[in-house]
């Protein structure tokens, strides 16, 4: 029986050494430059990808022709597995935010791997449920939250994932630009600039390009929850 200590932020680490080595043996490594599309919304699904290095964004096209970012994923994340499992077209586009290396595992091999390891399949189901809850929470934010609250929610998320403690503050070297942060929060870039300016005036954050220093993380969290 597999021992699975499921970590939503590191799929390979969750598998245990033997299963992880098995999966690595089934795949091939690929590298993509920043800005490259790993796959497009509507594509046929031929493989699942594990992000080994770099960050990627999941996005869909909006009815206005723009981009809505669903999530930003880090090394260890599994992407594209749902379409590989159900055989339907890709439901989102995955693009590299930085130079990226992935492990690509063909659809047949990936499904056979899951069949050999039922606990991993169950862990993956739990992860999918967690993602669904996150998406529902984001939709609720879009329907009821103001711009400041949405930006605070994304900043808190970035702090949890990538923040480093420095002198009592949290430093985030954000993989997303202000335009991408806007697409992630369901806002215009102008609204993001205005919200960040207000947060600076409150003394809660500083931003230096893509580097964001959060001085008052708990206040940011509380503002996101309003």
QUISULQUI-V872974 format. One record per residue. PHI is phi as a letter, one per 20 degrees, with the letter a starting at -180 (none if undefined). OMEGA is omega in radians with two decimals (none if undefined). NEAR is the number of other C-alpha atoms within 12 Angstrom. Layout:
PHI & OMEGA & NEAR
PHI & OMEGA & NEAR
//
This chain:
none & -3.14 & 12
f & 2.97 & 21
d & -3.09 & 19
d & 3.04 & 26
d & -2.89 & 21
f & 3.05 & 26
c & -3.07 & 21
f & -3.08 & 28
e & -3.14 & 28
b & -3.07 & 27
f & -3.10 & 36
f & 3.14 & 33
f & -3.13 & 27
f & -2.98 & 28
f & -2.97 & 34
n & -3.00 & 23
f & -3.08 & 17
f & -3.14 & 18
f & 3.12 & 27
f & 3.10 & 27
f & 3.10 & 17
f & -3.12 & 21
f & 3.10 & 33
g & 3.13 & 29
f & 3.14 & 18
e & -3.01 & 25
d & 3.06 & 24
c & 3.13 & 21
e & 3.07 & 22
c & 3.09 & 19
c & 3.12 & 24
c & 3.06 & 26
f & 3.08 & 20
g & 3.14 & 22
n & -3.12 & 22
f & 3.05 & 21
e & 3.07 & 24
f & 2.93 & 39
a & -3.02 & 32
d & 3.02 & 24
g & -3.14 & 24
n & 3.10 & 19
f & 2.93 & 21
f & -3.06 & 23
e & -3.13 & 32
d & -3.06 & 27
a & 2.98 & 34
d & -3.08 & 41
c & 2.98 & 42
d & 3.13 & 42
f & 3.14 & 41
e & -3.14 & 31
b & 3.14 & 28
n & 3.14 & 28
c & 3.11 & 39
c & 3.05 & 44
d & 3.02 & 40
d & -3.09 & 36
b & 3.03 & 34
c & 3.08 & 27
f & 3.10 & 20
e & -3.14 & 16
f & 3.12 & 8
e & -3.13 & 8
n & 3.12 & 8
e & -3.10 & 18
c & 3.01 & 28
d & 3.14 & 31
e & -3.14 & 34
e & -3.10 & 34
a & 3.03 & 36
c & -3.01 & 39
d & -3.05 & 39
d & 3.09 & 34
g & -3.09 & 32
n & -3.07 & 29
f & 3.05 & 36
e & -3.14 & 40
c & 3.07 & 45
n & -3.04 & 42
f & -3.07 & 36
f & 3.12 & 30
f & 3.07 & 29
f & -3.12 & 30
f & -3.06 & 29
e & 3.07 & 19
m & -3.12 & 21
e & -3.13 & 19
f & 3.11 & 22
g & -3.12 & 29
e & -3.13 & 26
b & 3.02 & 32
e & 3.06 & 32
d & -3.09 & 41
c & 3.14 & 39
e & 3.05 & 33
e & 3.12 & 33
b & 3.01 & 27
g & -2.97 & 25
c & 2.96 & 34
c & -3.13 & 30
c & 2.93 & 36
d & -3.12 & 35
d & -3.13 & 33
d & -3.11 & 33
g & -3.04 & 28
g & -3.11 & 27
f & -3.13 & 23
f & -3.12 & 25
f & 3.13 & 36
f & 3.10 & 27
f & 3.07 & 20
f & 3.13 & 28
f & 3.12 & 29
f & 3.12 & 15
f & -3.05 & 17
c & -3.12 & 25
g & 3.12 & 20
f & 3.10 & 23
f & 3.09 & 33
f & 3.11 & 27
f & 3.10 & 20
f & 3.11 & 25
f & 3.08 & 32
f & 3.11 & 20
f & 3.10 & 18
f & 3.13 & 26
f & 3.10 & 20
f & 3.12 & 16
f & 3.10 & 18
f & 3.14 & 23
f & 3.12 & 16
f & 3.11 & 14
f & 3.14 & 19
f & 3.11 & 20
f & 3.11 & 15
f & 3.11 & 22
f & 3.12 & 29
f & 3.10 & 20
f & 3.09 & 20
g & -3.10 & 27
f & -3.09 & 25
e & -3.01 & 16
c & -3.03 & 17
e & 3.05 & 23
e & -3.07 & 23
g & -3.13 & 33
g & -3.13 & 34
f & -3.14 & 34
f & 3.12 & 39
f & 3.10 & 42
f & 3.11 & 39
f & -3.14 & 36
f & 3.11 & 45
f & 3.11 & 50
f & 3.11 & 34
f & 3.10 & 29
f & 3.12 & 34
f & 3.14 & 31
f & -3.05 & 21
e & -2.95 & 25
c & -3.07 & 28
f & 3.07 & 25
c & -3.12 & 21
f & 3.08 & 17
b & 3.07 & 13
l & 3.12 & 10
n & 3.09 & 13
d & 3.10 & 21
d & 3.11 & 32
d & 3.13 & 30
d & 3.00 & 32
e & -2.95 & 25
f & 3.05 & 37
f & -3.06 & 35
d & 3.04 & 36
f & 3.09 & 25
f & 3.10 & 31
f & 3.13 & 24
f & 3.05 & 32
f & 3.09 & 39
f & 3.14 & 33
f & 3.11 & 33
f & -3.11 & 40
e & -3.11 & 43
m & -3.09 & 39
c & 2.97 & 32
e & 3.10 & 23
f & -3.14 & 21
f & 3.12 & 17
f & 3.10 & 24
f & 3.13 & 32
g & -3.14 & 23
f & -3.13 & 19
f & 3.12 & 35
f & 3.10 & 35
f & 3.13 & 20
f & 3.13 & 22
f & 3.06 & 30
f & -3.14 & 22
f & 3.08 & 13
f & -3.11 & 16
n & -3.11 & 19
e & -3.09 & 29
b & 2.88 & 32
c & 3.01 & 28
c & 3.13 & 29
c & -3.01 & 18
m & 3.12 & 17
e & 3.09 & 20
e & -3.11 & 24
d & 3.09 & 36
d & -3.13 & 35
d & -3.11 & 40
e & -3.05 & 30
c & -3.06 & 26
f & -3.12 & 33
f & 3.07 & 21
f & 3.09 & 22
f & 3.11 & 35
f & -3.12 & 26
f & 3.12 & 18
f & 3.10 & 25
f & -3.06 & 28
e & -3.10 & 23
f & none & 18
//
